Amino acid sequence: MNEPSDELLHERIGRVAWLTFNRPRVRNAMTWAMYDALERHCRELNDDPDVDVVVLRGAGGEAFVAGTDIKQFANFTEAQDALDYERRIDSVIGGLHALNKPTIALIEGYCVGGGAAIAMACDFRYCTPDLKFGIPIARTLGNCVSMTNVSRLVDLVGPARAKEVLMLARMIGADEAKLAGLVTDSFAADSIEAEVGRVIERLQGFAPLTLGACKEAIHRVQVARQPAEGSDIDLISRCYTSQDFRGAVASFINKTPHSWSGR
């Protein structure tokens, strides 16, 4: 699928690549084409010796990414649709997670659902004080996320807080996120870009091979602890094929209330 030229921007400033999710009117919600473009950019940047650091951010100042565009779920009718989607997302975000150079998520405002998964795959996360981090699927869609993404969340915040994020649909603010280790630091909106610039300069002053080895070593530890591939097939199939999921998607599109039935 081809990338619309204005939905995921790629800018090179010196030896730093900036990827900007650019759908601010819908809080940068991800389209299939944007996921394709993100995967392609990660693959190209992985092989680019002229890039030291990759920074991801959202356009508009209101959101990093507010999840996958829900309208795209309207055509999901079978379990395989959901399984293909979750495996596709695992592949895209896995490519970002494994990128062989430092990655930074510059987060302003909402970082939700698929956006949270993208941010968690980055090495460093810096946010503004208005951060709203969450995966509120128990309240919004009634679907579920892959075991790989659950594993990343548990690695960052621990099982107890992961249950709050997923089961209580809690949105985490900047102060709590910093204390929990979910974000590296929080900066005012008018200074976050400059502060991230200082982090970039620091990384560029260190030994590239050592940075790469440290990142890969940590990545291997995380991968070794992840659940076996396919261990979530029953969970994904059950949720995505439910009446609740289909009803919640329709309610979102039609902007009407949805009542959960457990079916």
Wavefront OBJ file of the C-alpha trace (Angstrom):
o trace
v 0.000 0.000 0.000
v 1.383 3.399 -0.934
v 1.932 6.097 1.658
v -0.102 9.310 1.300
v 2.607 11.945 1.174
v 1.188 14.035 3.999
v 0.185 11.389 6.596
v 3.638 10.293 7.754
v 6.340 12.872 7.208
v 10.033 11.987 7.072
v 12.489 14.836 7.579
v 16.248 14.635 7.896
v 17.980 17.284 10.019
v 21.682 16.616 10.030
v 22.146 13.028 11.166
v 18.741 12.851 12.862
v 15.622 11.416 11.206
v 12.278 12.876 12.294
v 9.106 10.872 11.619
v 5.911 12.877 12.140
v 2.446 11.312 12.294
v 0.413 13.925 10.483
v -3.355 13.605 10.882
v -3.890 16.213 13.605
v -7.633 16.581 12.970
v -8.109 12.989 14.235
v -5.271 13.098 16.779
v -2.956 11.367 14.293
v -4.946 8.121 14.306
v -3.113 5.513 12.244
v -4.305 4.325 8.848
v -3.115 1.070 7.292
v -0.964 3.135 4.923
v 0.695 4.896 7.851
v 1.634 1.557 9.404
v 3.054 0.453 6.049
v 5.055 3.673 5.794
v 6.368 3.351 9.355
v 7.591 -0.158 8.626
v 9.269 0.972 5.418
v 10.971 3.937 7.075
v 12.286 1.734 9.891
v 13.682 -0.750 7.401
v 15.402 2.016 5.408
v 16.724 3.811 8.494
v 18.080 0.564 9.864
v 20.417 0.374 6.866
v 21.288 4.080 6.714
v 24.788 4.801 8.086
v 24.147 8.554 7.928
v 21.471 8.510 10.660
v 22.424 8.489 14.343
v 19.040 8.920 16.058
v 15.379 8.574 15.055
v 12.693 10.769 16.644
v 8.963 10.070 16.344
v 6.329 12.693 17.107
v 2.757 13.681 16.317
v 1.665 16.798 14.459
v -0.559 19.472 15.971
v 0.622 19.464 19.582
v -2.484 17.638 20.853
v -1.505 14.006 20.363
v 1.349 11.653 19.585
v -0.973 9.000 18.126
v -4.497 8.311 19.356
v -4.573 4.696 18.207
v -5.603 3.016 14.983
v -8.365 4.739 13.007
v -11.406 2.821 14.260
v -13.349 3.215 11.001
v -10.983 0.682 9.458
v -12.389 -2.039 11.724
v -15.872 -1.781 10.204
v -15.084 -4.496 7.641
v -13.770 -7.022 10.175
v -16.084 -10.036 9.987
v -13.932 -13.064 10.844
v -11.359 -14.024 13.422
v -8.685 -14.108 10.707
v -9.227 -10.388 10.069
v -8.291 -9.668 13.669
v -5.394 -12.111 13.734
v -3.963 -10.653 10.531
v -4.305 -7.139 11.964
v -2.626 -7.915 15.283
v 0.204 -9.826 13.587
v 0.650 -6.944 11.150
v 0.907 -4.466 14.018
v 3.351 -6.765 15.822
v 5.506 -6.843 12.694
v 5.489 -3.057 12.209
v 6.146 -2.203 15.837
v 8.653 -5.033 16.110
v 10.635 -3.377 13.337
v 10.672 -0.138 15.286
v 11.618 -1.912 18.504
v 14.532 -3.669 16.773
v 15.821 -0.581 14.937
v 19.597 -0.599 15.322
v 19.955 3.005 16.494
v 18.453 5.037 19.352
v 14.789 5.956 19.019
v 12.964 8.723 20.868
v 9.209 9.276 21.193
v 8.427 12.978 21.640
v 4.925 12.850 23.101
v 2.566 15.810 23.322
v -0.861 15.066 24.781
v -2.650 11.846 23.866
v -0.682 8.610 23.458
v -3.369 5.962 23.217
v -3.889 2.434 21.901
v -1.681 1.890 18.885
v 0.102 5.119 19.757
v 0.977 3.712 23.170
v 2.321 0.576 21.479
v 4.504 2.667 19.147
v 5.836 4.782 22.017
v 6.585 1.732 24.177
v 8.729 0.325 21.366
v 10.988 3.392 21.447
v 14.106 3.535 23.604
v 13.257 6.850 25.254
v 9.943 8.620 25.822
v 9.703 12.328 26.638
v 6.302 13.890 27.210
v 4.593 17.187 27.939
v 2.691 17.722 31.222
v -0.643 17.119 29.463
v 0.217 13.483 28.681
v -2.728 11.083 28.518
v -1.306 7.578 28.125
v -3.605 4.598 27.943
v -5.033 1.547 26.216
v -8.722 2.016 27.139
v -10.096 -0.813 25.003
v -12.231 -2.198 27.844
v -14.169 1.072 27.690
v -14.044 1.880 23.972
v -13.946 -1.089 21.568
v -14.048 -4.356 23.493
v -11.139 -5.824 21.534
v -7.769 -6.894 22.927
v -4.086 -6.322 22.216
v -1.444 -8.871 21.313
v 0.608 -10.644 23.947
v 3.693 -8.925 22.538
v 2.315 -5.483 23.331
v 1.032 -6.618 26.724
v 4.542 -7.913 27.407
v 6.081 -4.502 26.622
v 3.598 -2.790 28.929
v 4.325 -5.214 31.778
v 8.079 -4.745 31.229
v 7.681 -0.992 31.673
v 5.132 -0.614 34.472
v 4.741 -4.059 36.081
v 1.709 -6.377 36.249
v -0.344 -4.397 38.783
v -0.260 -1.100 36.901
v -0.657 -2.917 33.577
v -3.952 -4.304 34.899
v -5.053 -0.770 35.767
v -4.195 0.442 32.278
v -5.909 -2.456 30.506
v -8.708 -3.603 32.823
v -9.677 -0.294 34.436
v -8.996 1.682 31.228
v -6.974 4.178 33.240
v -5.312 7.079 31.495
v -1.917 7.841 33.030
v -0.703 11.429 33.368
v 2.811 12.779 33.086
v 3.769 12.732 36.772
v 2.626 9.156 37.341
v 4.169 8.029 34.058
v 7.542 9.422 35.094
v 7.383 7.797 38.534
v 6.385 4.477 36.961
v 9.249 4.571 34.455
v 6.815 4.730 31.565
v 8.353 7.976 30.321
v 11.947 9.076 30.695
v 11.078 12.665 31.598
v 8.463 15.397 31.204
v 9.073 18.883 29.808
v 6.949 21.949 29.128
v 5.488 22.135 25.615
v 7.573 25.187 24.726
v 10.836 23.488 25.714
v 10.407 19.777 24.963
v 11.910 19.964 21.475
v 15.017 21.727 22.781
v 15.314 19.229 25.644
v 15.033 16.307 23.238
v 17.683 18.033 21.141
v 20.022 17.923 24.127
v 19.370 14.201 24.550
v 20.163 13.697 20.876
v 23.455 15.583 21.231
v 24.360 13.447 24.218
v 23.663 10.223 22.343
v 25.665 11.444 19.365
v 28.647 12.004 21.644
v 28.772 8.384 22.795
v 30.285 5.258 21.207
v 27.888 4.099 18.453
v 28.889 0.444 18.655
v 28.382 0.404 22.420
v 24.965 2.067 22.098
v 23.993 -0.493 19.485
v 25.243 -3.413 21.553
v 23.433 -2.206 24.682
v 20.190 -1.731 22.790
v 20.422 -5.145 21.113
v 21.277 -6.890 24.395
v 18.229 -5.406 26.107
v 16.097 -6.236 23.074
v 17.229 -9.889 23.201
v 16.314 -10.115 26.882
v 12.840 -8.732 26.171
v 12.267 -11.044 23.214
v 13.362 -14.066 25.265
v 10.738 -13.220 27.899
v 7.876 -12.716 25.465
v 5.125 -15.353 25.248
v 5.242 -17.931 22.476
v 3.926 -16.823 19.108
v 0.272 -17.729 18.711
v -0.445 -17.989 22.426
v -3.027 -15.210 22.119
v -5.015 -16.565 19.156
v -8.008 -17.521 21.312
v -8.073 -14.155 23.077
v -7.884 -12.109 19.880
v -10.459 -14.266 18.099
v -12.930 -14.174 20.991
v -12.873 -10.405 21.408
v -12.777 -9.285 17.789
v -15.583 -11.605 16.671
v -17.896 -10.600 19.522
v -21.160 -8.736 19.185
v -19.698 -6.204 21.606
v -16.801 -5.366 19.292
v -18.991 -4.991 16.204
v -21.457 -2.894 18.150
v -18.772 -0.671 19.662
v -17.202 0.002 16.247
v -20.616 0.880 14.806
v -21.365 3.104 17.795
v -18.064 4.936 17.342
v -18.699 5.526 13.650
v -22.305 6.617 14.231
v -21.428 8.551 17.411
v -24.038 6.713 19.473
v -23.798 5.125 22.952
v -22.896 1.445 23.296
v -23.980 -0.947 26.055
v -21.829 -4.021 26.734
v -23.502 -7.426 26.606
v -20.577 -9.817 27.122
v -21.416 -11.591 23.855
l 1 2 3 4 5 6 7 8 9 10 11 12 13 14 15 16 17 18 19 20 21 22 23 24 25 26 27 28 29 30 31 32 33 34 35 36 37 38 39 40 41 42 43 44 45 46 47 48 49 50 51 52 53 54 55 56 57 58 59 60 61 62 63 64 65 66 67 68 69 70 71 72 73 74 75 76 77 78 79 80 81 82 83 84 85 86 87 88 89 90 91 92 93 94 95 96 97 98 99 100 101 102 103 104 105 106 107 108 109 110 111 112 113 114 115 116 117 118 119 120 121 122 123 124 125 126 127 128 129 130 131 132 133 134 135 136 137 138 139 140 141 142 143 144 145 146 147 148 149 150 151 152 153 154 155 156 157 158 159 160 161 162 163 164 165 166 167 168 169 170 171 172 173 174 175 176 177 178 179 180 181 182 183 184 185 186 187 188 189 190 191 192 193 194 195 196 197 198 199 200 201 202 203 204 205 206 207 208 209 210 211 212 213 214 215 216 217 218 219 220 221 222 223 224 225 226 227 228 229 230 231 232 233 234 235 236 237 238 239 240 241 242 243 244 245 246 247 248 249 250 251 252 253 254 255 256 257 258 259 260 261 262 263
